[in-house]
Amino acid sequence: MSLPANAQTALHAFRACSGWEQRARLLMQWGEQLAPLSENERCESNRVTGCESQVWLLLERNGEEWQLRASSDARLLRGLLALLLVRVNGLTRSELAQLDLPGWFDQLGLARNLSPSRSNGLQAVLKRMQQLLDATDQGAVNH
């Protein structure tokens, strides 16, 4: 499966970094690009549990393609969310099922530098994304 254009841009940018400090700066810059969520969207039902920071995740369907929207009160986590979104947005359910998202963060050179709490937070986000997808699958069966 080929990388979406924005994901290719991210991969090239992060691979060009010489160390963690550059990557961390770039990560925060990517996080600034996240579209803000409204107050109504920053509610308990959209909150990701298992993160030390506040994180909200929304999943929307546009035809066969899925769109995630996310936000966090933590700058580095916003960057991780932005990188997740450029990798998954616009994919179909079957394409999402084939993704190796931890491998994506490895490719970016980020996985080894994440603190245990950030790594756990990212895992909680990935788990919540899967729960939202599974819930929509079950909802489709019930209709």
Secondary structure, DSSP 8 states (H G I E B T S, - for coil): ----HHHHHHHHHHHT--SHHHHHHHHHHHHTTS----TTTSSGGGB-TT-SS-EEEEEEEETTEEEEEEEESSHHHHHHHHHHHHHHTT-BHHHHHH--HHHHHHHTT-GGGS-HHHHHHHHHHHHHHHHHHHHHHHHHHH-
